[in-house]
Amino acid sequence: MTLEPIHPARYEDGRSPTLAGFAERFSMSDLGGLPLLWQRFAPHIGHVPGQHGHDSYGVCYNPDQQGGFDYLAGVEVSATESLPEGFSKLRLAPQHYAVFEHRGSLQGLKATFDGIFQWLPQSGEQQADAALFERYPAGFDPADPNAVMEIWIPLVRS
């Protein structure tokens, strides 16, 4: 199967939100724990102290040369002082992003990421050394074949 590059829906300059949720270390060779992390976090969505907005976020950060990275399943918060025990917090630095849409269930998410990383070297853009994230709108259903979510890839400003 030949991969087709996926082009960004738009470019945006991001803010510097503070996110809070559950974080774990993963490897590109074993992503099986990601759905379990979301299952643990999902009951907290809408109930996190200081939650701002209704979207949720999956953030990949602190990558290493062996394919490992930290991943936070969380929501935006206005303050972190009242977070329950076991919560992690992460403040994103403002970045310039290419924003891609993934349509359909999360079963096809890997193919979307593969298409994005097929597009990147051909685009003339360069990925910045910063967190990339998935933005899930309120009410997102991971099994819905009509669901839409976004993938924000940080880019080096040219």
C-alpha positions as CSV (number, residue, x, y, z in Angstrom):
1,M,0.0,0.0,0.0
2,T,1.4,3.4,-1.0
3,L,0.9,6.2,1.5
4,E,-0.5,9.4,0.2
5,P,0.7,12.6,1.9
6,I,-2.0,14.4,3.9
7,H,-2.0,18.2,3.6
8,P,-2.8,20.5,6.5
9,A,-6.3,21.9,6.8
10,R,-4.8,25.2,8.0
11,Y,-1.8,26.8,9.8
12,E,-2.2,28.4,13.2
13,D,-0.1,30.2,15.8
14,G,-0.9,28.5,19.1
15,R,-1.3,29.9,22.5
16,S,0.4,28.7,25.7
17,P,-2.2,26.6,27.4
18,T,-1.7,24.7,30.6
19,L,-3.0,21.2,30.4
20,A,-3.7,18.7,33.2
21,G,-4.4,15.0,33.1
22,F,-2.7,11.6,33.2
23,A,0.7,11.1,31.7
24,E,2.8,8.0,30.9
25,R,5.8,7.1,28.9
26,F,5.3,5.1,25.7
27,S,7.3,3.7,22.8
28,M,6.4,3.9,19.1
29,S,6.8,0.2,19.0
30,D,4.1,-0.4,21.7
31,L,1.2,2.1,21.7
32,G,-1.2,-0.4,23.3
33,G,-1.4,1.5,26.5
34,L,-2.7,4.7,25.0
35,P,-6.4,3.6,24.9
36,L,-6.1,2.4,28.5
37,L,-4.7,5.8,29.6
38,W,-7.7,7.5,27.9
39,Q,-10.1,5.1,29.6
40,R,-8.6,6.0,32.9
41,F,-8.8,9.7,32.2
42,A,-12.2,10.0,30.4
43,P,-14.3,9.9,33.6
44,H,-12.5,13.1,34.8
45,I,-13.3,15.1,31.6
46,G,-15.6,18.0,32.7
47,H,-14.7,17.5,36.4
48,V,-11.0,18.6,36.5
49,P,-10.6,21.5,39.0
50,G,-10.0,24.7,37.0
51,Q,-11.0,23.1,33.7
52,H,-11.2,25.7,30.9
53,G,-13.2,24.8,27.8
54,H,-14.6,21.4,26.7
55,D,-11.9,20.0,24.4
56,S,-9.5,17.3,25.5
57,Y,-5.9,16.9,24.3
58,G,-3.4,14.1,23.7
59,V,0.1,15.5,23.9
60,C,3.3,13.8,22.7
61,Y,6.4,15.4,24.3
62,N,9.9,14.5,25.5
63,P,10.8,12.2,22.6
64,D,14.0,10.2,22.8
65,Q,16.2,8.6,20.1
66,Q,14.8,5.1,20.8
67,G,11.2,6.1,19.8
68,G,10.0,6.7,23.4
69,F,7.9,9.7,24.4
70,D,5.7,11.0,27.1
71,Y,2.0,11.3,26.4
72,L,-0.5,13.3,28.4
73,A,-4.3,12.8,28.1
74,G,-5.7,15.9,29.5
75,V,-7.8,19.1,29.4
76,E,-6.9,22.8,29.5
77,V,-7.0,24.3,33.0
78,S,-6.8,27.8,34.3
79,A,-4.9,26.8,37.5
80,T,-3.1,23.8,38.8
81,E,-3.1,24.3,42.5
82,S,-6.3,22.2,43.1
83,L,-5.4,19.2,40.9
84,P,-6.0,15.8,42.5
85,E,-3.2,13.5,43.4
86,G,-1.9,11.6,40.4
87,F,-2.5,14.4,37.9
88,S,0.3,15.7,35.7
89,K,0.5,19.2,34.3
90,L,2.1,20.5,31.2
91,R,2.4,24.1,29.8
92,L,2.7,24.2,26.0
93,A,5.0,26.9,24.6
94,P,3.5,29.0,21.8
95,Q,4.3,27.5,18.4
96,H,3.5,27.8,14.8
97,Y,1.5,24.7,13.8
98,A,0.3,22.8,10.7
99,V,-3.2,21.6,11.7
100,F,-4.4,18.4,10.2
101,E,-7.9,16.8,10.4
102,H,-8.5,13.1,11.1
103,R,-11.9,11.9,10.1
104,G,-13.4,8.7,11.3
105,S,-12.7,6.3,14.1
106,L,-9.4,6.2,15.9
107,Q,-8.7,2.8,14.2
108,G,-7.3,4.9,11.3
109,L,-5.3,7.4,13.3
110,K,-2.0,5.7,12.6
111,A,-2.6,6.0,8.8
112,T,-3.3,9.7,9.3
113,F,-0.1,10.2,11.2
114,D,1.8,8.2,8.5
115,G,0.3,10.5,5.8
116,I,1.3,13.6,7.8
117,F,4.9,12.4,8.1
118,Q,4.9,11.5,4.4
119,W,3.9,15.2,3.7
120,L,6.4,16.8,6.1
121,P,9.7,16.1,4.2
122,Q,8.0,17.1,0.9
123,S,6.5,20.3,2.2
124,G,9.6,22.4,2.7
125,E,8.5,22.7,6.4
126,Q,10.5,21.4,9.3
127,Q,9.0,20.0,12.5
128,A,10.0,22.1,15.6
129,D,11.5,20.5,18.7
130,A,8.2,20.9,20.6
131,A,5.2,19.0,21.7
132,L,2.7,17.9,19.1
133,F,-0.8,17.3,20.1
134,E,-4.2,15.9,19.2
135,R,-7.3,18.0,19.9
136,Y,-10.5,16.2,20.5
137,P,-13.7,18.3,20.5
138,A,-16.3,17.9,23.3
139,G,-18.4,14.8,22.8
140,F,-15.8,13.1,20.6
141,D,-16.6,9.4,20.1
142,P,-13.5,7.4,19.2
143,A,-15.6,4.7,17.4
144,D,-17.8,7.1,15.3
145,P,-17.0,6.8,11.6
146,N,-18.0,10.5,11.2
147,A,-15.9,11.8,14.1
148,V,-13.4,14.7,13.4
149,M,-10.4,15.5,15.5
150,E,-7.2,17.6,14.9
151,I,-3.5,16.9,14.9
152,W,-1.3,19.9,15.6
153,I,2.3,19.6,14.3
154,P,4.7,22.3,15.5
155,L,6.8,23.9,12.8
156,V,10.0,25.8,12.7
157,R,9.2,29.4,11.7
158,S,10.8,30.2,8.4
